[in-house]
């Protein structure tokens, strides 16, 4: 009997300690500081990190103050997040969307066009639920709209002036759709991606479908006519992955090659020219691609041997090739080894290495490199360090065409 009483007292004491730790952690997140983990753990704290611009609460930390070093997103634990995507166009409309492992979706930041998907147009600086979504498999985010993949079908919400929601309608300029609507006529989808004002879907049969704005041929159908329902990209088969920039798109094929289409004024198509194309063209000097990462005006490929190549806009050194010269074909990025994941932002780039460190390079006027300064780091072989080794993070995200970043 005495042993049983002692056991009950011990359990009560442990519950009190755990409760105090939980309260301390919650208060620290609200204050915008991280709580150190217990000794012996690999990560300093359990939260999703964010940093950079924050005028609309896009960092999700309860404030609208820019941040030059990684800090926690309010109450959003890494272990709960399956994927995270961020939107925005330069300084307008920045927001973020997180898919949780339980299939629900949360959002935060600017909501001018209903891009938070909660039925309102009120911005918020902390994560909260997107209305009526569960069982979601993946998400994608454009400049002011978002997509969700559920049971092979696509749902969309936010800005819709160019038909990028794919439901057969167009919204008046400066308005949007504040709750998810079904994309028409598209099933058996296995992957989605979003350009600034356009959307992409990869079906299980390896075909690619696109809709929304097409001013630069970014729908890949040989025209420059906008579409408010999905249209198949002709002559594309055996596609295994898709990626989207602001005004261009690219795909990875089953033979590990890359095709691209859309705007090419900065060399985004990688075909040794600056001529835009409304139909897919081959990216030159590139074979053996394992992974593809689409940036706003650039693209990166991780090759099967672990090396990295990039092409496109490079005015801030965001390609990391030790120049500020736009690249019209794929060039090797020196110093990038052990790359687990890569995330290109508007004019900066994040790299997650095998040791769980996060390094960054490119422009830094908004603190988007996360190293506590606003000094640029224009070379991949001399990057800034946002998070040290053993940070605990396994994924990255940046604003679609904006200067803020996430690690989770």
Secondary structure, DSSP 8 states (H G I E B T S, - for coil): -HHHHHHHHHHHHHHHHHHHHHHHHHHHHHHT------TT-SSS-SEEEEEE--TTSTT-SSS---EEEEEEEEEEEGGGEEEEEEEEETTBS-EEEEEETTS-EEEEE--TTSTT-SSS---EEEEEE-TT--S--EEEE-SSEEEEEETTEEEEEEE-TTSTT-SS----TT-EEEEEEE-TT--SEEEEEE-SSEEEEEETTS-EEEEE--TTSTT-SSS---EEEEEE-TT--SEEEEEE-SSEEEEEETTS-EEEEE--TTSTT-SSS---EEEEEE-SS--SEEEEEE-SSEEEEEETTS-EEEEE--TTSTT-BSS---EEEEEE-TT--SEEEEEE-SSEEEEEETTS-EEEEE--TTSTT-BSS---B-BGGG-EEEE-TT-----EEEEEESSEEEE-
